[in-house]
């Protein structure tokens, strides 16, 4: 049980789920804004029956918006269920949606929290919007670091599962450069999240590399990711790492980043030729990427199943 009155850096006070509030509110702020219990659910995403991402998604009050709910609130909400998802490929995501179909996703780690891009959590946000509004094809305006993204989602309901398809229209260029992080040469790709792409075998611990990159590049640690690529196999293999350790499969945003990087980085072109990669969770087709001019691209994300459960 958390201590009520969690103070935030910007001077507000949160009253989390204490005994007196448990039946009505998840969280209450001192200026009067409250988040009802009914507004939040845990989500689990899966592909081909394999668990992918576990987190939570919250529908904000109709008189409030995502610009007023950030990392500090996400940290308090996450602590209500932070032990869930130990067997998931990825965990620690908190997503918000508001009445204007805007969404934002935060990554929670033991080292801190940050706004990130996450395909699975955005699929959960789309499923929540469809469930609450009845709109099977919501258009979501996604808030991510350094980019403007419009998500056209299509939700199909089947019992307890929702299947979500997404097309992300990304208004941001993909910047790739060669850098030295510590003693490790990397290709640094700035797109959606910040990826360090390195060839297998990696000479240093991925967590150490991400920590150095976070310091050297001035980025929050949860925004820094690593992709270790072995292009020598018939089907190239990739392992993805984030602030919570090795990803058990492949993050959707990581797949998009690799698909774009394979068009500009010579040693990755084998990925574009193969069209698929293998990862710890199986084999994945690289997403279709459509250039739209002026640095804009459309990314066709893999379908994902979403299941909700009470917090």
C-alpha positions as a Markdown table, in Angstrom:
| # | Residue | x | y | z |
|---|---|---|---|---|
| 1 | Unk | 0.0 | 0.0 | 0.0 |
| 2 | Unk | 1.4 | 3.4 | -1.0 |
| 3 | Unk | 1.7 | 6.4 | 1.3 |
| 4 | Unk | -1.0 | 9.0 | 0.4 |
| 5 | Unk | -0.1 | 12.5 | -0.5 |
| 6 | Unk | 2.7 | 11.6 | -2.9 |
| 7 | Unk | 4.3 | 15.0 | -3.7 |
| 8 | Unk | 5.2 | 15.9 | -7.3 |
| 9 | Unk | 8.1 | 18.0 | -8.5 |
| 10 | Unk | 5.7 | 20.5 | -10.0 |
| 11 | Unk | 4.1 | 21.1 | -6.6 |
| 12 | Unk | 0.9 | 19.1 | -6.9 |
| 13 | Unk | -0.1 | 16.4 | -4.5 |
| 14 | Unk | -1.5 | 13.0 | -5.5 |
| 15 | Unk | -3.7 | 11.0 | -3.2 |
| 16 | Unk | -3.3 | 7.4 | -4.5 |
| 17 | Unk | -5.6 | 4.4 | -3.8 |
| 18 | Unk | -5.9 | 4.5 | 0.0 |
| 19 | Unk | -8.6 | 2.8 | 2.0 |
| 20 | Unk | -10.9 | 5.9 | 2.0 |
| 21 | Unk | -10.5 | 6.4 | -1.7 |
| 22 | Unk | -10.3 | 2.8 | -2.9 |
| 23 | Unk | -14.0 | 2.4 | -3.9 |
| 24 | Unk | -14.1 | 5.7 | -5.9 |
| 25 | Unk | -10.7 | 7.0 | -7.0 |
| 26 | Unk | -7.4 | 5.6 | -8.2 |
| 27 | Unk | -5.7 | 9.0 | -7.7 |
| 28 | Unk | -6.8 | 12.5 | -6.6 |
| 29 | Unk | -4.9 | 15.7 | -7.0 |
| 30 | Unk | -5.0 | 18.6 | -4.7 |
| 31 | Unk | -6.5 | 21.0 | -7.3 |
| 32 | Unk | -9.6 | 18.7 | -7.4 |
| 33 | Unk | -8.9 | 16.6 | -10.5 |
| 34 | Unk | -9.5 | 12.9 | -9.8 |
| 35 | Unk | -9.1 | 9.7 | -11.7 |
| 36 | Unk | -12.0 | 7.3 | -11.0 |
| 37 | Unk | -11.3 | 3.6 | -10.4 |
| 38 | Unk | -13.4 | 2.8 | -13.5 |
| 39 | Unk | -11.1 | 4.7 | -15.8 |
| 40 | Unk | -8.1 | 2.3 | -15.6 |
| 41 | Unk | -7.4 | -1.3 | -16.6 |
| 42 | Unk | -4.4 | -3.5 | -16.9 |
| 43 | Unk | -3.6 | -4.6 | -20.4 |
| 44 | Unk | -1.8 | -7.6 | -21.8 |
| 45 | Unk | -0.9 | -7.8 | -25.5 |
| 46 | Unk | 0.0 | -11.0 | -27.4 |
| 47 | Unk | 0.9 | -12.2 | -30.9 |
| 48 | Unk | 0.4 | -15.8 | -32.0 |
| 49 | Unk | -0.5 | -16.7 | -28.4 |
| 50 | Unk | 2.8 | -15.4 | -27.0 |
| 51 | Unk | 2.6 | -12.7 | -24.3 |
| 52 | Unk | 4.2 | -9.5 | -25.4 |
| 53 | Unk | 3.6 | -6.3 | -23.2 |
| 54 | Unk | 2.0 | -5.8 | -19.9 |
| 55 | Unk | 1.0 | -2.4 | -18.6 |
| 56 | Unk | -2.0 | -0.2 | -17.8 |
| 57 | Unk | -4.1 | 2.3 | -19.7 |
| 58 | Unk | -6.3 | 5.1 | -18.3 |
| 59 | Unk | -9.1 | 7.1 | -19.7 |
| 60 | Unk | -8.7 | 10.7 | -18.5 |
| 61 | Unk | -11.7 | 12.7 | -17.3 |
| 62 | Unk | -13.6 | 14.5 | -20.0 |
| 63 | Unk | -12.6 | 17.9 | -18.7 |
| 64 | Unk | -8.9 | 17.0 | -18.7 |
| 65 | Unk | -6.2 | 16.2 | -21.3 |
| 66 | Unk | -2.9 | 14.3 | -21.7 |
| 67 | Unk | -0.9 | 17.6 | -21.4 |
| 68 | Unk | -1.8 | 17.6 | -17.7 |
| 69 | Unk | -0.9 | 14.0 | -17.0 |
| 70 | Unk | 2.8 | 13.1 | -17.2 |
| 71 | Unk | 5.5 | 10.9 | -15.8 |
| 72 | Unk | 5.0 | 11.8 | -12.1 |
| 73 | Unk | 1.3 | 10.7 | -12.3 |
| 74 | Unk | 2.3 | 7.6 | -14.3 |
| 75 | Unk | 4.8 | 6.6 | -11.6 |
| 76 | Unk | 2.2 | 6.7 | -8.9 |
| 77 | Unk | -0.3 | 4.7 | -11.0 |
| 78 | Unk | 2.3 | 2.2 | -12.0 |
| 79 | Unk | 3.2 | 1.5 | -8.3 |
| 80 | Unk | -0.3 | 0.0 | -7.9 |
| 81 | Unk | 0.6 | -3.0 | -10.1 |
| 82 | Unk | 4.4 | -2.8 | -10.7 |
| 83 | Unk | 5.0 | -6.4 | -9.9 |
| 84 | Unk | 2.8 | -7.6 | -12.7 |
| 85 | Unk | 4.1 | -8.8 | -16.0 |
| 86 | Unk | 7.3 | -10.5 | -14.8 |
| 87 | Unk | 7.0 | -13.1 | -17.6 |
| 88 | Unk | 6.1 | -10.6 | -20.3 |
| 89 | Unk | 8.4 | -9.7 | -23.2 |
| 90 | Unk | 8.1 | -6.1 | -22.1 |
| 91 | Unk | 6.5 | -4.4 | -19.1 |
| 92 | Unk | 6.2 | -1.1 | -17.2 |
| 93 | Unk | 4.1 | 0.8 | -19.7 |
| 94 | Unk | 1.5 | 3.4 | -18.5 |
| 95 | Unk | -0.7 | 4.9 | -21.2 |
| 96 | Unk | -3.2 | 7.7 | -21.1 |
| 97 | Unk | -6.1 | 8.5 | -23.5 |
| 98 | Unk | -8.3 | 11.6 | -23.4 |
| 99 | Unk | -11.6 | 12.5 | -24.9 |
| 100 | Unk | -9.9 | 14.1 | -28.0 |
| 101 | Unk | -8.4 | 10.7 | -29.0 |
| 102 | Unk | -5.0 | 11.8 | -27.9 |
| 103 | Unk | -2.6 | 9.3 | -26.2 |
| 104 | Unk | 0.7 | 9.2 | -24.5 |
| 105 | Unk | 2.8 | 6.3 | -23.2 |
| 106 | Unk | 5.3 | 6.3 | -20.4 |
| 107 | Unk | 8.0 | 3.7 | -19.6 |
| 108 | Unk | 8.5 | 3.0 | -16.0 |
| 109 | Unk | 11.8 | 1.6 | -14.7 |
| 110 | Unk | 13.7 | 1.4 | -11.5 |
| 111 | Unk | 15.9 | 4.2 | -12.8 |
| 112 | Unk | 13.2 | 6.6 | -13.7 |
| 113 | Unk | 10.4 | 7.2 | -16.2 |
| 114 | Unk | 10.0 | 8.9 | -19.6 |
| 115 | Unk | 7.7 | 9.5 | -22.5 |
| 116 | Unk | 8.3 | 6.8 | -25.1 |
| 117 | Unk | 6.9 | 5.4 | -28.3 |
| 118 | Unk | 5.3 | 1.9 | -27.9 |
| 119 | Unk | 3.3 | 0.1 | -30.5 |
| 120 | Unk | 1.8 | -2.4 | -28.0 |
| 121 | Unk | 0.7 | 0.2 | -25.5 |
| 122 | Unk | -0.8 | 2.3 | -28.3 |
| 123 | Unk | -2.7 | -0.8 | -29.4 |
| 124 | Unk | -4.1 | -1.0 | -25.9 |
| 125 | Unk | -5.1 | 2.7 | -26.0 |
| 126 | Unk | -6.9 | 2.1 | -29.3 |
| 127 | Unk | -8.8 | -0.8 | -27.9 |
| 128 | Unk | -9.8 | 1.3 | -24.9 |
| 129 | Unk | -11.0 | 4.1 | -27.1 |
| 130 | Unk | -13.0 | 1.6 | -29.3 |
| 131 | Unk | -14.5 | 0.0 | -26.2 |
| 132 | Unk | -15.5 | 3.3 | -24.6 |
| 133 | Unk | -16.8 | 5.1 | -27.8 |
| 134 | Unk | -17.9 | 2.2 | -30.0 |
| 135 | Unk | -15.7 | 3.5 | -32.8 |
| 136 | Unk | -14.0 | 0.5 | -34.5 |
| 137 | Unk | -11.5 | 2.7 | -36.4 |
| 138 | Unk | -10.3 | 5.5 | -34.1 |
| 139 | Unk | -7.7 | 8.0 | -35.3 |
| 140 | Unk | -5.3 | 8.7 | -32.4 |
| 141 | Unk | -2.9 | 11.6 | -32.1 |
| 142 | Unk | 0.1 | 10.1 | -30.3 |
| 143 | Unk | 2.4 | 12.2 | -28.2 |
| 144 | Unk | 6.0 | 10.9 | -28.5 |
| 145 | Unk | 9.5 | 12.5 | -28.1 |
| 146 | Unk | 10.4 | 14.7 | -31.0 |
| 147 | Unk | 7.7 | 13.6 | -33.5 |
| 148 | Unk | 4.1 | 14.1 | -34.5 |
| 149 | Unk | 2.3 | 10.8 | -35.1 |
| 150 | Unk | -1.2 | 10.0 | -36.2 |
| 151 | Unk | -2.3 | 6.5 | -35.6 |
| 152 | Unk | -5.2 | 5.0 | -37.7 |
| 153 | Unk | -6.3 | 2.0 | -35.8 |
| 154 | Unk | -8.8 | -0.8 | -36.6 |
| 155 | Unk | -10.2 | -2.8 | -33.7 |
| 156 | Unk | -12.0 | -6.1 | -34.0 |
| 157 | Unk | -13.6 | -7.6 | -30.9 |
| 158 | Unk | -13.7 | -11.3 | -30.2 |
| 159 | Unk | -14.7 | -12.4 | -26.7 |
| 160 | Unk | -12.2 | -11.1 | -24.2 |
| 161 | Unk | -9.7 | -10.3 | -26.9 |
| 162 | Unk | -9.5 | -7.2 | -29.1 |
| 163 | Unk | -7.3 | -7.5 | -32.3 |
| 164 | Unk | -5.8 | -4.1 | -33.2 |
| 165 | Unk | -4.2 | -3.1 | -36.5 |
| 166 | Unk | -2.3 | 0.2 | -36.7 |
| 167 | Unk | -0.9 | 2.4 | -39.4 |
| 168 | Unk | 1.4 | 5.1 | -38.0 |
| 169 | Unk | 1.8 | 8.3 | -40.0 |
| 170 | Unk | 5.1 | 9.7 | -38.6 |
| 171 | Unk | 6.0 | 13.3 | -39.2 |
| 172 | Unk | 9.7 | 13.0 | -38.4 |
| 173 | Unk | 12.8 | 12.2 | -40.3 |
| 174 | Unk | 15.0 | 9.2 | -39.5 |
| 175 | Unk | 18.5 | 10.4 | -38.6 |
| 176 | Unk | 21.3 | 7.8 | -38.5 |
| 177 | Unk | 24.9 | 8.5 | -37.6 |
| 178 | Unk | 28.0 | 6.5 | -36.5 |
| 179 | Unk | 29.2 | 7.2 | -33.0 |
| 180 | Unk | 31.5 | 5.9 | -30.3 |
| 181 | Unk | 29.7 | 5.3 | -27.0 |
| 182 | Unk | 32.5 | 4.5 | -24.6 |
| 183 | Unk | 34.7 | 2.2 | -26.6 |
| 184 | Unk | 31.8 | 0.7 | -28.5 |
| 185 | Unk | 31.1 | 1.8 | -32.1 |
| 186 | Unk | 27.3 | 2.1 | -32.7 |
| 187 | Unk | 24.9 | 3.4 | -35.3 |
| 188 | Unk | 22.8 | 5.9 | -33.5 |
| 189 | Unk | 19.3 | 6.1 | -35.0 |
| 190 | Unk | 17.0 | 8.9 | -33.9 |
| 191 | Unk | 13.5 | 7.9 | -34.8 |
| 192 | Unk | 10.6 | 7.3 | -32.4 |
| 193 | Unk | 12.8 | 6.1 | -29.6 |
| 194 | Unk | 16.6 | 6.4 | -29.7 |
| 195 | Unk | 18.3 | 3.2 | -30.9 |
| 196 | Unk | 21.9 | 2.1 | -30.7 |
| 197 | Unk | 22.3 | -0.5 | -33.4 |
| 198 | Unk | 25.4 | -2.7 | -33.0 |
| 199 | Unk | 26.6 | -5.9 | -34.7 |
| 200 | Unk | 26.7 | -9.2 | -32.8 |
| 201 | Unk | 28.6 | -9.9 | -30.6 |
| 202 | Unk | 28.3 | -6.9 | -28.3 |
| 203 | Unk | 31.5 | -6.3 | -26.4 |
| 204 | Unk | 29.9 | -4.6 | -23.4 |
| 205 | Unk | 26.9 | -5.2 | -21.3 |
| 206 | Unk | 23.8 | -3.5 | -22.9 |
| 207 | Unk | 22.7 | -1.9 | -19.7 |
| 208 | Unk | 26.1 | -0.3 | -19.3 |
| 209 | Unk | 26.0 | 0.9 | -22.9 |
| 210 | Unk | 22.6 | 2.4 | -22.5 |
| 211 | Unk | 23.7 | 4.2 | -19.3 |
| 212 | Unk | 26.7 | 5.7 | -21.1 |
| 213 | Unk | 24.5 | 6.8 | -24.1 |
| 214 | Unk | 21.9 | 8.3 | -21.7 |
| 215 | Unk | 24.7 | 10.4 | -20.1 |
| 216 | Unk | 26.6 | 11.3 | -23.4 |
| 217 | Unk | 23.5 | 12.1 | -25.4 |
| 218 | Unk | 21.5 | 13.8 | -22.7 |
| 219 | Unk | 18.6 | 11.5 | -23.0 |
| 220 | Unk | 16.3 | 9.9 | -20.3 |
| 221 | Unk | 17.4 | 6.3 | -19.8 |
| 222 | Unk | 14.0 | 4.8 | -20.7 |
| 223 | Unk | 14.2 | 6.4 | -24.2 |
| 224 | Unk | 17.5 | 4.7 | -25.0 |
| 225 | Unk | 17.3 | 1.2 | -26.7 |
| 226 | Unk | 19.8 | -1.2 | -28.1 |
| 227 | Unk | 19.4 | -3.6 | -31.0 |
| 228 | Unk | 22.2 | -6.3 | -31.4 |
| 229 | Unk | 22.0 | -7.6 | -35.0 |
| 230 | Unk | 23.6 | -10.8 | -36.4 |
| 231 | Unk | 23.2 | -10.5 | -40.2 |
| 232 | Unk | 25.2 | -13.7 | -40.8 |
| 233 | Unk | 22.3 | -16.1 | -40.5 |
| 234 | Unk | 19.9 | -17.0 | -43.3 |
| 235 | Unk | 17.3 | -15.2 | -41.3 |
| 236 | Unk | 19.1 | -12.3 | -39.5 |
| 237 | Unk | 18.7 | -12.4 | -35.8 |
| 238 | Unk | 18.2 | -9.4 | -33.5 |
| 239 | Unk | 18.1 | -9.0 | -29.7 |
| 240 | Unk | 16.5 | -5.8 | -28.4 |
| 241 | Unk | 17.3 | -4.2 | -25.0 |
| 242 | Unk | 15.7 | -1.5 | -23.0 |
| 243 | Unk | 15.9 | 0.0 | -19.5 |
| 244 | Unk | 14.2 | -3.1 | -18.1 |
| 245 | Unk | 16.6 | -5.5 | -19.7 |
| 246 | Unk | 16.4 | -7.8 | -22.8 |
| 247 | Unk | 13.1 | -7.7 | -24.6 |
| 248 | Unk | 11.6 | -11.2 | -24.9 |
| 249 | Unk | 10.6 | -10.7 | -28.5 |
| 250 | Unk | 10.6 | -7.6 | -30.7 |
| 251 | Unk | 9.1 | -4.2 | -29.9 |
| 252 | Unk | 7.0 | -2.8 | -32.8 |
| 253 | Unk | 8.9 | 0.5 | -32.8 |
| 254 | Unk | 12.2 | -1.4 | -32.9 |
| 255 | Unk | 11.0 | -3.3 | -36.0 |
| 256 | Unk | 10.1 | 0.0 | -37.7 |
| 257 | Unk | 13.4 | 1.5 | -36.8 |
| 258 | Unk | 15.3 | -1.5 | -38.2 |
| 259 | Unk | 13.2 | -1.4 | -41.4 |
| 260 | Unk | 14.1 | 2.2 | -41.9 |
| 261 | Unk | 17.8 | 1.8 | -40.9 |
| 262 | Unk | 18.1 | -1.1 | -43.4 |
| 263 | Unk | 17.6 | 1.4 | -46.2 |
| 264 | Unk | 20.5 | 3.6 | -45.2 |
| 265 | Unk | 23.0 | 1.5 | -43.3 |
| 266 | Unk | 25.0 | -0.7 | -45.6 |
| 267 | Unk | 25.6 | -3.7 | -43.3 |
| 268 | Unk | 21.9 | -3.8 | -42.4 |
| 269 | Unk | 20.7 | -4.0 | -46.0 |
| 270 | Unk | 20.5 | -7.8 | -45.6 |
| 271 | Unk | 17.6 | -7.2 | -43.3 |
| 272 | Unk | 15.7 | -5.4 | -46.1 |
| 273 | Unk | 16.5 | -8.3 | -48.5 |
| 274 | Unk | 15.4 | -11.0 | -46.1 |
| 275 | Unk | 12.2 | -9.1 | -45.0 |
| 276 | Unk | 12.1 | -11.0 | -41.7 |
| 277 | Unk | 14.2 | -11.3 | -38.5 |
| 278 | Unk | 14.3 | -13.9 | -35.8 |
| 279 | Unk | 14.3 | -12.9 | -32.1 |
| 280 | Unk | 14.0 | -14.6 | -28.8 |
| 281 | Unk | 10.2 | -14.9 | -29.3 |
| 282 | Unk | 10.2 | -16.3 | -32.8 |
| 283 | Unk | 10.3 | -14.9 | -36.4 |
| 284 | Unk | 8.8 | -11.5 | -37.3 |
| 285 | Unk | 8.1 | -9.8 | -40.6 |
| 286 | Unk | 9.6 | -6.3 | -40.9 |
| 287 | Unk | 6.8 | -3.7 | -41.1 |
| 288 | Unk | 5.9 | -2.2 | -44.5 |
| 289 | Unk | 7.2 | 1.4 | -44.7 |
| 290 | Unk | 5.8 | 3.9 | -47.1 |
| 291 | Unk | 7.6 | 7.2 | -47.7 |
| 292 | Unk | 5.2 | 10.1 | -48.0 |
| 293 | Unk | 7.6 | 12.9 | -48.8 |
| 294 | Unk | 8.8 | 15.8 | -46.6 |
| 295 | Unk | 10.3 | 13.3 | -44.2 |
| 296 | Unk | 7.0 | 11.7 | -43.5 |
| 297 | Unk | 6.5 | 7.9 | -43.5 |
| 298 | Unk | 3.6 | 5.5 | -42.9 |
| 299 | Unk | 4.5 | 2.3 | -40.9 |
| 300 | Unk | 2.1 | -0.7 | -41.0 |
| 301 | Unk | 2.5 | -2.2 | -37.5 |
| 302 | Unk | 1.9 | -5.9 | -36.9 |
| 303 | Unk | -1.5 | -6.9 | -35.6 |
| 304 | Unk | -1.6 | -7.4 | -31.9 |
| 305 | Unk | -4.2 | -8.9 | -29.5 |
| 306 | Unk | -5.2 | -6.9 | -26.5 |
| 307 | Unk | -6.8 | -8.2 | -23.3 |
| 308 | Unk | -8.0 | -6.1 | -20.4 |
| 309 | Unk | -8.2 | -7.0 | -16.7 |
| 310 | Unk | -9.2 | -4.9 | -13.6 |
| 311 | Unk | -6.4 | -3.1 | -11.8 |
